Amino acid sequence: MNQSNLPGDGHALPGPHSIRITLHSRSERVMNELDLVLDRFGLRAERFLEDYRPMDDFPGIDLLVMDLDSLSERDRRGIRHPLILSGDATELPHKLHLFLDRLRWEDGRGEAFDHLIRRKVRDFMVRSSGRGAPGGLGIFAFFRSMMEEILVSEALAISRGNQVKGARLLGISRTTLREKLKQNEDLEGGACQ
């Protein structure tokens, strides 16, 4: 039996929870797709390609992921489990990803978001392999500039253009927000010339 844990080190989710994940499908392809989702979160799971066998009680979150396409109605009726995530083969990997992502965010630490950003930054750095970033910027300056622009624009969109509310959402002063807006305007103006 493999116990899977978020964020993948130790035996617990951020906070007081631990998680055990069991995959049940008669399709090796579906199992492999679900394993890929689990890999993104640094998790492993117990796999049942044939008949599901209930395991001992588990003190944390005990999740059974069931592929409804490969299980008969009779097979499904006999399964008893504390928490079941089910769906057809096309939707199940996405459902599992959303569940695990939500589970991490509920703790308020956002490790799934951090993992996604790290993966994207690493991919970009490997692809650029010493060439730097677009516009002749170094990679650090490129990502800092991009993140500032995204954060400012999204905060203003959420606050419907209200700079006081946007600044409060970002945890900065209105003056700092206005400076960031001015910097972005200067960059955009320079790029157009």
C-alpha positions as CSV (number, residue, x, y, z in Angstrom):
1,M,0.0,0.0,0.0
2,N,1.4,3.4,-1.0
3,Q,0.4,6.4,1.0
4,S,0.4,9.6,-1.1
5,N,0.9,12.9,0.5
6,L,0.6,16.5,-0.5
7,P,3.0,18.2,-1.0
8,G,4.9,15.0,-1.6
9,D,7.5,15.1,1.3
10,G,6.7,13.5,4.6
11,H,3.3,12.0,5.4
12,A,1.0,14.9,5.6
13,L,-0.8,17.6,3.6
14,P,0.0,21.1,4.7
15,G,-2.0,21.2,7.9
16,P,-3.2,18.1,9.8
17,H,-4.3,15.9,6.9
18,S,-2.7,13.0,5.1
19,I,-4.1,11.4,2.0
20,R,-4.2,7.9,0.5
21,I,-5.2,7.6,-3.1
22,T,-6.5,4.5,-4.8
23,L,-7.0,4.2,-8.5
24,H,-9.6,1.7,-9.9
25,S,-9.9,1.2,-13.6
26,R,-9.7,-1.7,-16.0
27,S,-7.9,0.5,-18.6
28,E,-4.2,0.7,-18.4
29,R,-4.4,3.9,-20.5
30,V,-6.6,5.6,-18.0
31,M,-4.4,4.5,-15.1
32,N,-1.4,6.0,-16.9
33,E,-3.2,9.3,-17.4
34,L,-4.1,9.4,-13.7
35,D,-0.6,8.6,-12.8
36,L,0.6,11.5,-14.8
37,V,-1.7,13.8,-12.9
38,L,-0.4,12.4,-9.6
39,D,3.2,12.9,-10.8
40,R,2.5,16.6,-11.2
41,F,1.6,16.8,-7.5
42,G,4.4,14.5,-6.4
43,L,2.0,11.7,-5.5
44,R,1.7,8.0,-5.9
45,A,-1.4,5.7,-5.6
46,E,-2.4,2.1,-5.1
47,R,-3.7,0.7,-8.4
48,F,-6.4,-1.9,-9.0
49,L,-6.8,-3.0,-12.6
50,E,-9.1,-5.9,-11.6
51,D,-11.4,-6.2,-8.6
52,Y,-11.1,-3.5,-6.0
53,R,-10.2,-4.7,-2.5
54,P,-11.1,-2.4,0.4
55,M,-8.1,-1.5,2.5
56,D,-7.7,-1.0,6.2
57,D,-9.0,2.2,7.8
58,F,-7.0,5.3,7.1
59,P,-6.9,8.3,9.5
60,G,-6.6,11.0,6.8
61,I,-8.3,11.6,3.5
62,D,-8.9,8.2,1.8
63,L,-9.7,8.8,-1.9
64,L,-10.8,6.2,-4.4
65,V,-10.6,7.4,-8.0
66,M,-13.0,5.3,-10.2
67,D,-13.2,5.1,-14.0
68,L,-16.9,4.6,-14.7
69,D,-16.3,3.6,-18.4
70,S,-14.5,0.4,-17.5
71,L,-16.6,-0.7,-14.5
72,S,-20.0,-2.4,-14.8
73,E,-22.9,-1.2,-12.8
74,R,-22.6,-4.3,-10.7
75,D,-19.0,-3.6,-9.9
76,R,-19.8,0.0,-8.9
77,R,-22.6,-0.9,-6.6
78,G,-20.4,-3.2,-4.5
79,I,-17.8,-0.5,-3.7
80,R,-17.9,1.2,-0.4
81,H,-15.3,3.8,0.3
82,P,-15.1,7.0,2.5
83,L,-14.5,9.4,-0.5
84,I,-15.0,8.5,-4.2
85,L,-14.1,10.6,-7.2
86,S,-15.6,9.1,-10.3
87,G,-16.1,10.0,-13.9
88,D,-15.6,8.7,-17.4
89,A,-12.2,8.2,-18.9
90,T,-12.2,11.6,-20.7
91,E,-13.0,13.7,-17.6
92,L,-11.4,11.8,-14.8
93,P,-7.8,13.1,-15.1
94,H,-9.1,16.7,-15.1
95,K,-11.4,16.0,-12.1
96,L,-8.5,14.5,-10.2
97,H,-6.3,17.5,-11.0
98,L,-9.0,19.9,-9.8
99,F,-9.6,18.0,-6.6
100,L,-5.9,17.9,-5.7
101,D,-5.4,21.5,-6.6
102,R,-8.4,22.5,-4.5
103,L,-7.2,20.4,-1.6
104,R,-3.9,22.3,-1.6
105,W,-5.5,25.7,-1.9
106,E,-7.9,25.0,0.9
107,D,-5.0,25.0,3.3
108,G,-4.2,28.5,2.1
109,R,-0.6,27.7,1.1
110,G,-1.0,27.4,-2.6
111,E,1.7,24.7,-3.2
112,A,-0.1,23.6,-6.4
113,F,0.2,27.1,-7.8
114,D,3.9,27.2,-6.8
115,H,4.5,23.9,-8.5
116,L,2.9,25.1,-11.7
117,I,4.9,28.3,-11.7
118,R,8.2,26.4,-11.0
119,R,7.5,24.0,-13.9
120,K,6.7,26.8,-16.3
121,V,9.8,28.8,-15.3
122,R,12.0,25.7,-15.6
123,D,10.6,24.9,-19.0
124,F,11.2,28.5,-20.2
125,M,14.8,28.5,-18.8
126,V,15.6,25.2,-20.5
127,R,14.2,26.3,-23.8
128,S,16.0,29.7,-23.7
129,S,19.3,27.9,-22.8
130,G,21.4,31.0,-22.3
131,R,19.8,33.2,-24.9
132,G,18.0,35.3,-22.3
133,A,14.4,36.5,-22.5
134,P,12.5,38.3,-25.2
135,G,13.4,42.0,-25.6
136,G,17.0,41.5,-24.5
137,L,16.0,41.2,-20.9
138,G,17.6,38.8,-18.5
139,I,15.3,36.0,-17.4
140,F,15.0,37.4,-13.9
141,A,14.0,40.9,-15.2
142,F,11.7,39.4,-17.8
143,F,9.7,37.3,-15.2
144,R,9.7,40.1,-12.6
145,S,8.3,42.6,-15.1
146,M,5.7,40.1,-16.4
147,M,4.5,39.1,-13.0
148,E,4.2,42.8,-11.9
149,E,2.2,43.6,-15.0
150,I,-0.1,40.6,-14.5
151,L,-0.6,41.3,-10.8
152,V,-1.4,45.0,-11.4
153,S,-3.7,44.4,-14.3
154,E,-5.6,41.6,-12.6
155,A,-6.0,43.5,-9.4
156,L,-7.4,46.5,-11.3
157,A,-9.7,44.2,-13.3
158,I,-11.0,42.6,-10.1
159,S,-11.4,46.0,-8.4
160,R,-13.0,47.4,-11.6
161,G,-10.3,50.0,-12.0
162,N,-10.5,51.3,-8.5
163,Q,-6.8,52.0,-7.6
164,V,-7.4,52.1,-3.8
165,K,-9.1,48.7,-3.8
166,G,-6.6,47.3,-6.3
167,A,-3.6,48.5,-4.2
168,R,-5.3,47.0,-1.0
169,L,-5.7,43.7,-2.8
170,L,-2.0,43.6,-3.8
171,G,-0.9,44.7,-0.3
172,I,0.8,47.8,-1.6
173,S,0.1,51.6,-1.3
174,R,-1.8,53.4,-4.0
175,T,1.3,55.4,-4.7
176,T,3.3,52.2,-5.4
177,L,0.5,51.0,-7.6
178,R,0.5,54.2,-9.6
179,E,4.3,53.9,-10.0
180,K,3.9,50.4,-11.4
181,L,1.3,51.6,-13.8
182,K,3.6,54.4,-15.0
183,Q,6.5,51.9,-15.4
184,N,4.2,49.6,-17.5
185,E,3.2,52.6,-19.6
186,D,6.8,53.6,-20.2
187,L,7.7,50.0,-21.2
188,E,4.8,49.8,-23.6
189,G,5.6,53.2,-25.1
190,G,9.3,52.2,-25.6
191,A,8.3,48.9,-27.2
192,C,6.1,50.7,-29.7
193,Q,8.8,53.1,-30.9
